[in-house]
Amino acid sequence: MAGTDHRRARRSGGPDIILVEPQLGENIGTATRAMYNCGLTDIRLVKPRDGWPNPKAVAAASGADVVLEKARVFDRTEDAISDLRRVYATTARERKMVKPILTPRAVGEKAVEAGRAGRKVGVLFGKERTGLEKDDVALADAVVTVPLNPEFTSLNLAQAVLLIGYEWYQAGDSTPPR
């Protein structure tokens, strides 16, 4: 918040953000901006539709270049998550799978614990129009669902990334409430 003297230290050990088949460079850029707001810098892209690198992503990132510069691109989700200890799949749709369902807050807490123990975790996000495919959700250890208005649960990619990043950041933050 502007005007406060409290300084937050940069933290590491946050979840890797994996965008599966993102469609627009602008959406990748705004997602990286949301990530960097929360101190997250590790992004993985699976088959970005408009190619990589993407100049529209740079423009939309608004200074979150450090995230874009570290971006890694993969052809398959399996390859993008192969080094991660836990993977969480974001979805608002019921998938008829037997998996734990967690809120972003629970994922944030689990990611902080994992980071402190030196274990890497990742969070999968799907295409802007349709979200994750069932095969990608099946690769995850748990599903992340945001408790929102049941009549309208649609979020854009950057909003969804921001919710996960924010909850991770808050789970490890000690800023006093006043």
C-alpha positions in Angstrom: 0.0 0.0 0.0 1.3 3.5 -0.8 2.6 5.6 2.0 3.5 2.8 4.4 7.0 2.4 5.8 6.8 -1.4 5.9 9.2 -3.0 3.4 8.6 -6.6 2.2 11.6 -8.7 1.5 11.8 -10.5 -1.8 11.0 -14.2 -1.3 11.8 -17.3 -3.3 10.3 -20.7 -3.3 7.0 -19.7 -4.8 5.1 -21.9 -7.2 6.0 -22.1 -10.8 3.1 -20.8 -13.0 2.4 -23.0 -16.0 0.2 -21.6 -18.8 -1.1 -24.4 -21.0 -1.7 -23.3 -24.6 -2.1 -19.6 -23.8 -3.6 -17.9 -26.8 -2.6 -14.2 -26.8 0.7 -12.6 -26.0 -1.1 -9.9 -24.1 -2.6 -12.5 -21.8 0.9 -13.9 -21.1 2.2 -10.4 -20.4 -0.6 -9.5 -18.0 -0.2 -12.9 -16.2 3.5 -12.2 -15.8 2.7 -8.7 -14.4 0.4 -10.3 -11.9 3.1 -12.9 -11.0 5.7 -10.2 -10.4 3.3 -8.2 -8.2 3.4 -11.2 -5.9 7.1 -11.9 -6.2 6.7 -14.9 -8.5 9.2 -15.1 -11.4 9.1 -18.7 -12.7 6.8 -19.2 -15.7 6.5 -22.1 -18.1 4.5 -21.9 -21.3 3.1 -25.0 -23.0 2.6 -24.5 -26.7 1.8 -20.8 -26.8 -0.6 -20.3 -29.8 1.0 -17.1 -31.1 4.6 -18.2 -30.6 7.4 -17.2 -28.2 8.9 -14.7 -27.7 6.0 -12.4 -28.3 6.3 -8.6 -28.4 2.7 -8.1 -27.3 3.6 -10.0 -24.1 6.5 -7.6 -23.4 4.2 -4.6 -23.8 1.5 -6.0 -21.6 4.0 -7.1 -18.9 4.5 -3.4 -18.0 8.0 -3.9 -16.6 7.8 -7.5 -15.4 10.6 -8.3 -17.9 12.5 -10.5 -15.4 9.6 -12.9 -15.5 9.4 -12.9 -19.3 13.2 -13.4 -19.7 13.1 -16.5 -17.5 10.1 -18.0 -19.4 10.6 -21.6 -20.5 8.6 -23.1 -23.4 7.5 -26.8 -23.6 5.7 -28.8 -26.2 3.8 -31.0 -23.7 2.4 -30.4 -20.2 4.1 -33.6 -19.0 7.5 -32.1 -19.8 6.6 -28.7 -18.2 5.8 -30.4 -14.9 8.3 -33.2 -14.9 10.6 -31.7 -12.2 7.8 -30.5 -9.8 6.9 -32.3 -6.6 3.3 -31.2 -6.5 1.1 -29.8 -9.2 -2.2 -28.0 -8.8 -4.7 -27.6 -11.7 -7.0 -24.6 -11.8 -10.5 -25.1 -13.0 -14.0 -23.8 -12.3 -15.7 -26.8 -14.0 -16.6 -30.0 -12.4 -14.3 -32.7 -13.8 -15.7 -36.0 -12.4 -12.2 -36.9 -11.1 -11.2 -38.2 -7.7 -8.9 -35.4 -6.6 -8.7 -33.1 -3.6 -10.3 -29.7 -4.3 -8.5 -26.8 -2.7 -9.0 -23.0 -2.5 -6.2 -20.6 -3.6 -5.6 -19.9 0.0 -4.9 -23.6 0.8 -2.6 -23.8 -2.3 -0.8 -20.7 -1.2 -0.2 -22.2 2.3 1.0 -25.5 0.8 3.3 -23.8 -1.6 4.9 -21.8 1.2 5.5 -25.0 3.2 6.9 -26.7 0.1 9.2 -23.8 -0.7 10.5 -23.7 2.9 11.3 -27.5 2.5 13.0 -26.9 -0.8 10.3 -28.6 -2.9 9.1 -27.1 -6.2 5.4 -26.9 -6.9 3.5 -25.6 -9.9 0.1 -24.4 -10.8 -1.5 -25.2 -14.1 -3.7 -22.6 -16.0 -5.5 -23.5 -19.2 -6.5 -21.7 -22.4 -8.3 -18.4 -22.1 -11.6 -19.6 -23.7 -11.9 -23.2 -22.4 -9.5 -23.7 -19.4 -7.6 -26.9 -18.9 -8.3 -30.0 -20.8 -9.3 -33.1 -18.8 -5.9 -34.8 -19.7 -4.0 -31.8 -18.1 -6.1 -31.9 -15.0 -5.5 -35.6 -14.7 -1.7 -34.9 -14.4 -2.3 -32.7 -11.3 -2.2 -33.9 -7.6 -5.2 -31.6 -6.7 -7.6 -29.2 -8.3 -7.8 -25.5 -7.3 -11.2 -23.8 -7.5 -11.9 -20.3 -6.4 -15.1 -19.9 -4.3 -16.9 -17.2 -6.3 -20.5 -16.4 -7.4 -21.7 -19.8 -8.6 -23.7 -18.1 -11.3 -20.5 -16.5 -12.8 -17.1 -18.0 -12.1 -15.3 -16.8 -15.2 -11.9 -15.1 -14.6 -9.4 -13.9 -17.1 -5.9 -15.5 -17.1 -4.2 -12.7 -15.2 -6.9 -12.6 -12.6 -6.6 -16.3 -11.9 -2.8 -16.1 -11.7 -3.1 -13.1 -9.4 -5.4 -14.9 -7.0 -2.9 -17.8 -6.7 0.1 -15.5 -6.4 -1.6 -13.3 -3.8 -2.6 -16.2 -1.6 1.0 -17.5 -1.8 2.4 -14.1 -0.9 0.0 -13.6 2.0 0.7 -17.1 3.4 4.3 -16.1 4.0 3.8 -12.4 4.8 4.1 -10.8 8.2 2.7 -7.3 7.4 0.6 -6.1 10.3 -3.0 -5.5 9.4 -2.7 -1.8 10.4 
